[in-house]
Amino acid sequence: MIYKLNLLGFLLIVVAFFLGIKLPDWDFKLKLRHRNILTHSPFVTIVLIALYEIDTSYFFKYFIVGFSSAIAIHMLFDLFPRKWHGGALLKIPFNRITCSKETTKLFFIATSLVSVFLAIFYMTDIKEYYFVLIFSVLIFIKKRKYENATIKPAIIFTFLYLILGILKFEVLFTMLRKIF
């Protein structure tokens, strides 16, 4: 089975994952207010998808899978700040709008859902699904030292990932049907 893996593709998933997990916090480097909608949304992923649709490079889809998965995880971590004020709230740069706690939560949940959906949509093989799942578990384990909450984001991600994965891969549906 190992010899059938596309090692370059999996390496691209890892590289994209590390870029995607950090991208939302680039708002500091870009001199934007923290939790800016430009970096804390699927906007960059959608731009990547638009570029992919122009030139459907087989390897670029791996990048989208890793990047989008990481954005979803980052947004789930952001759903559980220490306090819901100031830097925890979503910012919209037009007219310097700061969203409410409820709007921020709803937007982060929607961003996570869209990001997981896009990641799974661009997967072509169940091996990619398992790889991203295992890699995500490792990221959750690593991040437990630095994040305010880890268990809740991990449970939400796992739930979204399993439900959408079942819809994409018949193998998962068959496997779960046998269990239950």
C-alpha positions in Angstrom: 0.0 0.0 0.0 2.9 2.4 0.8 4.3 2.1 -2.7 1.0 3.4 -4.1 1.0 6.6 -2.1 1.8 9.8 -3.9 4.6 11.0 -1.7 4.9 14.4 -3.3 1.1 15.0 -2.9 1.3 14.1 0.8 4.3 16.4 1.3 2.2 19.2 -0.3 -0.6 18.5 2.1 1.8 18.9 5.0 3.4 22.1 3.7 0.0 23.6 2.9 -1.3 22.5 6.3 1.5 24.4 8.1 0.8 27.5 5.9 -2.9 27.3 6.5 -2.7 26.8 10.3 -0.7 30.1 10.5 -2.4 32.2 7.8 -5.2 33.6 10.0 -2.6 35.1 12.4 -0.9 36.8 9.5 -3.3 39.6 10.1 -0.6 40.9 12.5 2.1 40.8 9.8 -0.3 42.5 7.3 -1.0 45.3 9.8 -4.7 44.3 10.0 -6.7 44.2 13.2 -6.6 40.7 14.8 -9.3 38.3 13.6 -9.7 40.2 10.4 -12.3 38.7 8.0 -9.7 38.6 5.2 -7.5 36.1 7.0 -10.1 34.4 9.2 -12.4 33.2 6.5 -12.2 30.7 3.5 -11.4 33.7 1.3 -7.8 32.6 0.5 -8.9 29.0 0.0 -11.5 30.2 -2.5 -8.8 32.2 -4.3 -6.6 29.1 -4.4 -9.6 27.1 -5.8 -10.2 29.7 -8.5 -6.5 29.4 -9.5 -6.8 25.6 -9.5 -9.9 25.8 -11.8 -7.9 27.9 -14.3 -5.0 25.5 -14.4 -6.0 22.1 -12.9 -2.6 21.0 -11.7 -2.9 17.6 -10.2 -0.6 18.5 -7.4 -2.3 21.8 -6.6 -5.4 20.0 -5.3 -3.2 18.4 -2.6 -2.3 21.9 -1.5 -6.0 22.9 -1.3 -6.7 19.8 0.8 -4.0 20.6 3.4 -4.6 24.4 3.4 -8.4 24.1 3.8 -8.1 21.5 6.5 -5.8 23.7 8.5 -8.0 26.8 8.1 -10.9 24.7 9.6 -8.8 23.7 12.6 -7.6 27.2 13.2 -11.1 28.6 13.1 -12.3 25.9 15.6 -9.5 26.9 18.0 -10.6 30.5 17.6 -14.2 29.5 18.6 -12.9 29.1 22.2 -11.0 32.2 23.3 -10.3 33.0 27.0 -12.8 35.9 26.8 -15.2 37.1 24.1 -14.2 40.7 23.7 -11.7 42.8 21.7 -9.2 40.6 19.9 -11.5 37.6 20.0 -14.2 39.2 17.9 -14.2 39.1 14.1 -13.2 42.4 12.4 -14.4 43.7 9.1 -12.0 46.3 7.7 -14.7 48.3 5.9 -15.9 51.0 8.3 -13.8 49.3 11.1 -16.7 47.0 12.1 -16.3 44.6 15.0 -18.8 41.8 15.0 -20.7 40.6 18.0 -19.8 37.4 19.9 -22.8 35.6 18.2 -21.9 36.7 14.7 -18.2 35.8 15.3 -19.1 32.3 16.5 -21.5 31.8 13.6 -19.0 33.0 11.1 -16.2 30.8 12.5 -18.5 27.7 12.5 -19.5 28.4 8.9 -15.8 28.9 7.9 -14.9 25.6 9.5 -17.7 23.8 7.8 -16.9 25.3 4.4 -13.2 24.6 4.9 -13.7 20.9 5.8 -16.2 20.5 3.0 -13.7 22.0 0.5 -10.8 19.9 1.8 -12.8 16.7 1.4 -14.3 17.7 -1.9 -10.8 18.0 -3.4 -9.7 14.6 -2.1 -9.6 11.9 -4.7 -8.6 8.9 -2.6 -9.5 7.5 0.8 -5.8 7.5 1.7 -5.7 11.3 1.5 -8.7 11.3 3.9 -7.0 9.0 6.4 -3.7 11.0 6.1 -5.3 14.3 6.8 -7.3 12.8 9.7 -4.1 11.4 11.3 -2.2 14.6 10.7 -5.0 16.6 12.2 -5.0 14.5 15.3 -1.2 15.1 15.7 -1.8 18.9 15.3 -4.5 18.8 18.0 -2.1 16.9 20.3 0.7 19.5 19.6 -1.6 22.5 20.0 -3.0 21.4 23.4 -0.1 23.2 25.1 -0.8 26.5 23.4 -4.6 26.7 22.9 -7.2 27.6 25.5 -9.4 24.7 24.5 -8.4 21.6 22.6 -11.0 18.9 23.3 -14.0 20.8 22.0 -12.4 21.9 18.7 -11.1 18.3 18.2 -14.6 16.9 18.7 -16.2 19.4 16.4 -13.6 18.8 13.7 -13.9 15.0 14.0 -17.7 15.2 13.7 -17.5 17.5 10.6 -14.8 15.4 9.1 -16.6 12.1 9.6 -20.0 13.3 8.4 -18.6 14.9 5.3 -16.2 12.0 4.7 -19.1 9.5 4.9 -20.9 11.6 2.2 -17.8 11.5 0.0 -16.4 8.0 0.4 -18.7 5.1 0.2 -16.0 2.9 2.0 -16.5 5.0 5.2 -20.3 4.7 4.9 -20.1 0.9 4.5 -17.6 0.6 7.4 -19.8 2.6 9.7 -22.9 0.7 8.6 -21.2 -2.5 9.6 -20.4 -1.1 13.1 -23.9 0.2 13.8 
